[in-house]
């Protein structure tokens, strides 16, 4: 689970809230590390992410039509588009 903390640190640095600018590779590596943990947890708890994700995405879109970040390119702005 330490990957979540590493990702958070990389994002804070990349956004200029902490330290010097983090290379995009650090954010990408942090995201990949978190995904590995998510997939491991899903496997451990027998959660079928491929079946549940589309339903969750549809619910998020209906609850937040402009994306979580509202209009623009902020976090969640791509919800209305679905997975990339």
N, C-alpha and C positions, 0 to 999 in steps of 0.2 A: 504494500500500500504506500510505501514511501514515494512511489512514482508520482502520485497525486501532488505531494508536496514539491517535488522537483519540477513538475509542470507548472504549478502555481508560481514558483520562484522565477522560472524562465519567462512566464507571461508578464509578471510584475516588472522584470528587468526590461523585457521587450517593449513594454508600454511606458517605460521611463519612470516608474514609481519606485524603483529600487536599483541601486548600482548603475553600472554602465550597460549599454545596449547589448542584449543577448543575440547571438546569431540565430537566424531562423532555424538552423539545424537543431538548436537546443529545444526550441518549442516543438519541432517535429518529433524529436526523440522522446520528449516528455509525453506527447500525445500517443505515440506508439507504445510506450511503456504502460500507460494507463489502459490502453486497449487490451494489451496482453493480460493485465489484471482483471479487466471486465470479462474477457472471454474465459479466463480460468474460474472466476466466481460463478459465471453462468453455467459452466460445465459442472462444477462442484454441486450446485444447487439444482441442476437439471432444468435450467431455464432456456427455452428455445427462443433466443433473441431474434432469429430470422423470421419467426412467426409473430412475435410480439411487437417488434419495432414498427412495422407499417401501421398497426393500430394505434400505438402511442403517438407516432408522427401525425396521423390524421387528427387525433384528439388535440395535440398541441397546436396544429394549424387552426382548428375551429375555435380554440380558446384564445389564441393570439394571432389573428389574421395577418398582422404586419410583421410577425416574427417576434421573438422575445425582446429583441433590441429595438423594436419599433421600426420605423422607416429607416432605410440606409443600409450600411454594410456591417453593422455591429453584430455581436453574438446573437445567433438565432435568426438573423435576417434571412437565411437560406431555408428556413423551415417550410415556407410555402412552396419551395421548389422540390422538396424531397431530397433524398440522398444524392450525393454527387458521384 
